[in-house]
């Protein structure tokens, strides 16, 4: 027997998930808004002749409408579902709509359910993007794994997955440094060993503030700075035909030394593109292998998106396709750590940067002056005539839009934490709710 109430709720949910008002939905079907309201309130069912058209508009089958199985909790919205690997991913939303996930509380991911491809090279993954009250999330689960839901069905998490890496991203002023520190304190208070890496020369995977000296020139550098020889060697690694020197960590290195090293810096377009890509992949791979052997939780601030989007888009004129492929490759290097990414977002970029500028003032030069100079002097800035504060705002608006597009293509779980009114307590509560869904 058909359940009018359940069918009505299902039609209503699909309509809202597709971003349609009741009036627009009715107009598309050639019926009155009152008729749609009656269906959705379970007072009656649509005419049988109209069901194929309703199904086509909502992107489901007639059978799915008449036999709805996936009664998702209030406040939960499944945005997309794909199964496969790489370019062979397939849309499986229609399968998820038929599966009684929220009744059974868990789902075992397997090729039988999602019709795995015989051409797949390696494990296939189920990738879900969903929205709840705390933000937009993405989760991946390999074939053979399982998904479960908690907190009244509002959080989906993979089963038996220990997160060893948390990535914090967002534009300047979004609160990355503060939130990264609070997350570290949160887990340390729970007795967890935590390594926190903010932007800086001490980073184990990123090469900021690192001079890339051709190996043939390295002996001359040591000879020239003989008093610093041992200190330089202590902060250098030999890799791929280069000596990589963390020059800001060299104790006793004066400004003249730092300026000399900066000319060889890995960033700001100073090394060939292929070298930049290869060195970072090697570093992220090495970090991933090392961290996988430890139970320590690592937190990276700005290391995956900010550092690489700034460099590749604004200093190297890299295509979006190549930039995304590079970021995805770095994410692949740390996949054994079951990483998650938290993206901090505010709707008003101008206000966010302005607030940061007012807070970050210093006798030696204000932060915003450095930011404006960075934007103006980049090849992108010169090419597009970026000038002053307003030009920098264009720069960050473009960067944020690109980072939001990258998020869904990294293949790692993420959450976008929206901060509509700079209420940091509210932001922190949303983050704690998300952290509680992780196995750390």
KEMARTOR-80591 format. One record per residue (C-alpha): residue in one letter; x, y, z. Coordinates in steps of 0.02 Angstrom, whole numbers, plus 50000, padded with zeros to 5 digits. Example, Ala and Ser with C-alpha at 12.3 -4.5 7.8 and 13.67 -1.06 7.14 Angstrom:
2
a506154977550390
s506844994750357
***
This chain:
440
x500005000050000
x500665017149953
x501115028950095
x500485046350049
x501415054850192
x503085046750153
x502925049849966
x502445067949998
x503935070750111
x505075062749981
x504425073949841
x504605089249953
x506395084750000
x506915081549819
x506135097849763
x507075107649897
x508695098249864
x508535103749682
x508325121949738
x506545123749673
x505135133349757
x503425125449762
x502815138349637
x504235135149515
x503985116349530
x502125118149496
x502465129349345
x503655116349270
x502325102849288
x500875113649229
x499895111849391
x499425123649531
x500495127149683
x499025120949788
x499135103949702
x500985102549744
x500615107449924
x499315093649937
x500545080549874
x501925086149992
x500755086450142
x500155068750103
x498355073850069
x498365065449899
x499525057849769
x499935065349598
x498965058649449
x499775042849383
x499995050749211
x501015064749290
x502235053549383
x503485051149239
x503635070049218
x503835072849406
x505185059449410
x506105067449263
x506075084749343
x506715077949510
x508015066449431
x507335050049500
x506295035449440
x504415033349463
x504775018149572
x505885028649686
x504475041149710
x503175027849750
x504345017749861
x505475030449948
x506735022150062
x508015035350110
x507125046050239
x508575057550286
x508535066750454
x507945084650469
x509335096950426
x510285084450318
x510465086450130
x511435074750015
x512185085449876
x513095072749769
x513685054749768
x514995046949654
x515785029749646
x517385024949557
x519145031749544
x519865046849453
x519035050649287
x518025034449298
x516905040849439
x515035038449409
x513525047449481
x512645035649603
x511375047349682
x509955036449617
x510655021449712
x510865031249874
x509065037149864
x508465019149862
x509595013250003
x508865013850180
x510475020850252
x509655030550393
x508565015950444
x510035003850453
x511255016750527
x512685010650419
x513115005950242
x514454994050181
x515245000350021
x515504986949888
x515564984749701
x513974974449702
x512954989049766
x513755002349656
x514144991749502
x516034993249508
x516964995649345
x518044980949284
x519214994049208
x519595002149376
x521445002849418
x521484999449604
x520185002349740
x518605011849696
x517885024749816
x516175031149864
x516235050149879
x514805059349962
x514555078149977
x513225083050102
x512625098050202
x512045099150381
x511865112750510
x513755114550534
x514205116550349
x514605107250188
x515575090950206
x516385078250092
x516825060450142
x517615046250045
x517555027750083
x518475013949989
x517624998149929
x517594985850071
x517394999850199
x515845006250286
x514945022550320
x513925026250475
x512955041050539
x512905048550712
x512215063850802
x510465060050745
x511035056450568
x511835073550544
x513635067550529
x514305054150414
x515985046450455
x517005031850392
x517185016750503
x518805012650594
x519745027150513
x521045036050620
x521375053850566
x523205058650585
x523205074850486
x522055090050498
x522255103650367
x521635121250406
x521315133050259
x520465149550219
x520905167150164
x521915178750278
x520895184550427
x519765169350427
x520495163350592
x521625149250531
x523035151950656
x521885153750806
x520805138850759
x522325127950722
x522985132050895
x521315128550978
x521175111650892
x522915107250953
x522435112351131
x520805102551117
x521685086151078
x523135088951197
x521865091151337
x521205074051289
x522945066651309
x523345065851123
x525095069351056
x524955083850934
x526175092350816
x525585109550758
x526405117750607
x525955135650562
x526715144750415
x528595145350436
x530285137550401
x530035123350525
x528725114850416
x529045096350379
x528155096050209
x528135113850142
x529655122850072
x529265140650122
x530795150650175
x531915137450096
x533355141649978
x533595129649833
x535485129949801
x536155119949652
x537275106649727
x538775112849626
x538635129949712
x538415123049888
x540275121249932
x540585139349881
x539125144949991
x539865135850141
x541565143350106
x540865160950087
x539945159550253
x541265149450346
x540725155450521
x538985148650484
x539565132650399
x538975120350532
x537365129950562
x536975130050375
x537345111450361
x536225107850510
x534775116450422
x535085109350248
x534615093350158
x535345087049995
x533955081949877
x533745080249689
x535345089349643
x535025103749763
x535465108949939
x533845114550022
x534295127050158
x533015132750287
x533895149350295
x532745157850422
x533255144450548
x535125147650528
x535655154650696
x536805169650671
x536255172850492
x536105191850470
x534965201150350
x536285200950213
x536365181950224
x534465180450223
x534315192050073
x535615181849980
x534675165750018
x532995173349971
x533605175049792
x533615155949787
x531945153949876
x530835139749814
x529345151549806
x528895167049704
x529355158949539
x531225157449577
x531425138949533
x530785130049375
x528995123649382
x529505105449368
x530725107549512
x529395115849619
x528155101749586
x529405087649611
x530165094549772
x528485097149855
x527845079949803
x529425072149876
x529215081750038
x527365077650059
x527695059350016
x529105058150143
x528045066550276
x526585054850241
x527665039450259
x528475045650419
x526865051550502
x525975035250461
x527165026250580
x526665037250727
x525065039650827
x525385058350835
x524055069950762
x524785083250647
x523945099850608
x524475110050455
x523935128150434
x523855134850254
x525045121650185
x523985113450051
x522905127049972
x523535144350021
x525375141449988
x525115132549822
x523675142649752
x524605158849786
x526175152249705
x525475143249554
x524105155249506
x524895171949547
x526745168749520
x526825154749390
x525265157449283
x524815139049303
x523195133249224
x521775128949343
x521795110949282
x523645108949319
x523495117849487
x522085106449544
x523045091149485
x524555096749589
x523535099649747
x522675082949723
x524365074549703
x524955081949868
x523355075849952
x523675058449881
x525395058449963
x524605059750137
x523065048950105
x523745035250222
x523505047850363
x521615048850331
x521735067850320
x520275079850339
x520205098050287
x519305112050380
x518975127450272
x518535143450366
x517415154750264
x516685172150287
x515475179450160
x516225197050156
x518045196150098
x518295215050109
x517735215450291
x518775200050334
x520385207450265
x520005224550339
x519795217050512
x521435207550494
x522315223450437
x521725232950591
x522375219250705
x524045216050620
x525025232250640
x526875233150682
x528235246550695
x529235238450555
x527785239050432
x525965234050437
x525385217150374
x524195224650246
x525625234450165
x526575218250138
x525005209950068
x524675224049945
x526495223949887
x526425204949866
x524865206349758
x525485221049655
x527215213549622
x526635196249572
x526615192649384
x524735190549398
x524565207349485
x525605216249353
x524685207849210
x522975212349280
x523395229649348
x523075225449530
x523345241049636
x523075245449818
x521835238249941
x520425235949816
x521595226549699
x522105214949840
x520255211549874
x520035206049693
x521545194849717
x520815186249871
x519065184749797
x519805175449649
x520855164549763
x519415159749876
x518295155249728
x519675144049658
x520005135849827
x518155131849845
x518195123349675
x519745113449723
x518975106749885
x517805094849799
x519175087749688
x520485083549819
x519695066949862
x519855069550050
x518495073450178
x518205091950209
x517015103750296
x516665121950256
x516345131550418
x515345147150378
x515595162050494
x514225174250449
x514465186950589
x516235184050658
x515545174350805
x517085164350852
x516205154850991
x514925148750865
x516295144050742
x517215134250876
x515635124750926
x515375119750744
x517175113850733
x517045103850895
x515475095350827
x516465090550673
x517995084750772
x516865073750878
x516375064350720
x518195059550685
x519195044950749
x520825052750808
***
